[in-house]
Amino acid sequence: MAATGRTRTREGYRAEVVILVAALIAALIGRQVLIYFVSGRGGFATWATVFVAIVVQALPFLVLGVLLSGIITAFVPSAFFSRVLPRRAAFAVPVAGAAGVLLPGCECASVPVAGRLIERGVAPAAALTFLLAAPAVNPVVLIATAVAFPGRPEMVVARFAGSMVTAVIVGWVWIRFGRTEWLGSRFTKFIEARAGLDEAAQAGVPTGRARWEAFRQAVNHDLFEAGGFLVVGAAAAATMNVVVPPDLLQSIAGVPVLSVIMLAGLAVVLSICSEADAFVASSFTGFSPTAQLAFMIVGPAVDLKLIALQSGTFGRAFAVRFAPLTFLVATAAGFTVGATIGVFS
Amino acid sequence: MRPEARAVILVLLGGVLLRLVLSGEYTNYVKPFLHLPLLSAGVLLLALGAVGFVRDWHSPGTMAAERRRAAVARIRTHGPGAVMAPDESPLDPSVLETLPEPLRAEIEPAEGGHDDHPEGHLVGWLWCIPIFVLFLVPPPALGSYAAGRQSALVPEPPASTRFTPLKGSDPISLQVHDYAARAAWDTKHSLTGHVVTITGFVTPHNDGGYYVTRMKVSCCAADARPFEVQVVGATGRFSRDTWVRVTGTWVPAAGAPTNGPPPADKAFAAISATSVRKVSTPGQPYE
């Protein structure tokens, strides 16, 4: 056992050194090719700019998120969450949604945090509600929305309500239909292990130097697991940004139901940060408020970058179920709040 | 991924981020308000990488000891089942011997479990792509290609927008989006009677003329929208993406109604240029 383990370690080490050297050589050769394309300032340069922009813009928020998830892992005992959250998952879900107001980040920050919350014994449904609510209802996003829609406070209220309703409904749906094994082995192991332990055993946090080491390990792990998928999501979103013809949209702006679904779908492919999407939504002039709201409610809940991050943290089996569910609920919420403010104004 | 490789990537990522911020190049991708968050993220990533070097770049013996410490920390934190991070090499049996008996019993069956998601090991390498792109060929700010994909129509400003009278003496310097909105939508013609200057890059259009263009960005380049002003009566020819300063006066765009707001599909902006001068690329390419 010891011998095979050590051999494997050494082989893995050599493989990674080879990869690093190969990457360096490829980069030096590829540089000339890249310069040719990028300096042309054509489609490829535009793609590269948008790709880099999404990564750079997401990095501070991702770092904030992984720091927070490290803190949850190393410094907050599970007892804290079992104390502040109602014991019944059905009640914990709305509380988790309201807690989303506290995390002033965009969607990249909330995915690793939600993962660590599940590890700390928070019911998966509540953690997922937090995941959906945090990027959409925090003060920064609401202020941005108010600035983007001056003189129309009903848009801010409707956005808040729509996103909160989406997050809570998805949480409840998860309680009723969700299965632990969809979350991937990393979490099922924790959840099963926890089920067999008593309260005292759950409470522990490491102490002294081990605490900082656990913090560093958690930050490192989440940064690379979630971050790698962020790169995938940014590449996909940049491709869509360059490929989707923007003027196609204007032609369907007036069509009642189709325009709402189109903007909801566009929110998924463009993957704009939740702090900026209100400005983009308000630039879709000619579209109904319902369509603009659908864009703002769907965007923070499900987009290409987010799907990639989620499959990185929770696994593919989770993402293929969670993304369509969230999209349906969020779009329906967009229709509902849109119709509601239509009645009142 | 091995901890050493992670440390290398963290240092590179932090370094490239700091370089972007300190050189000011970051404004090609995001708005200036992200200056401080990006700076802190860069410093944190560098620090994390540096600590990684110190703690993980060891001889195998020290590494085993380190692993043992980390494994114990994880077990204390997460309970049994968390013997190792999914991407770590198997624990040395000597580690198990140092653990208290009840923990050891819990660990043994879980030991094979770390190979469930081998792809999880590799995905972190994808960080290399943005690092290499940024180190080797940082892509330029969005230019005429991105602008040309969208129409030159000026979107209708929000109903509450008030176009305040222009202040200062002529020529008055205006942002391109401000000029475009006033030119296309201001029914009170606040531009009339003023000489203004606008600065942007050249975007050629199908009809042979060219537009002075500036991208408006809310957060990052992914949400950029172009504002384009047709240059009428221009002297000189400029190739695409050249930055120019246009001095001139407002003229209604071709086909615009003489009074009242234009229909949304006719809301173009134009400027009658008295001079068009080439300028260097501004520090902040977006508005």
Interface residues (C-beta under 8 A of the other chain):
Chain A: M1 A2 G5 R6 R8 T9 G12 Y13 E16 I19 L20 A23 A27 G30 R31 L34 I35 V38 S39 R41 G42 G43 A45 T46 A48 T49 V50 F51 V52 A53 I54 V55 V56 Q57 L59 P60 F61 V63 L64 L67 T73 A74 E119 A148 F149 P150 G151 R152 G184 S185 R186 K189 F190 E192 A193 R194 L197 A201 Q202 G204 V205 P206 R209 A210 R211 E213 A214 R216 Q217 V219 N220 H221 L223 F224 E225 G227 G228 F229 V231 V232 A234 A235 A237 A238 N241 V242 P245 P246 D247 Q250 L270 S271 I272 C273 E275 A276 D277 F279 V280 S282 S283 T285 G286 G312 G315
Chain B: M1 R2 P3 A5 R6 V8 I9 L10 L17 L20 Y26 N28 Y29 V30 L34 P37 L38 S40 A41 L44 L45 L48 V51 G52 R55 P60 R69 A70 V72 A73 R74 R76 T77 H78 G79 P80 G81 A82 A85 P86 D87 S89 P90 D92 P93 E106 A110 G113 D116 H117 G120 L122 V123 G124 W125 L126 W127 C128 I129 P130 F132 V133 L134 L136 V137 P138 P139 P140 A141 L142 G143 S144 Y145 A146 R149 Q150 S151 P155 E156 P158 A159 S160 T161 S218 C219 C220 A221 A222 D223 R225 R240 D241 A264
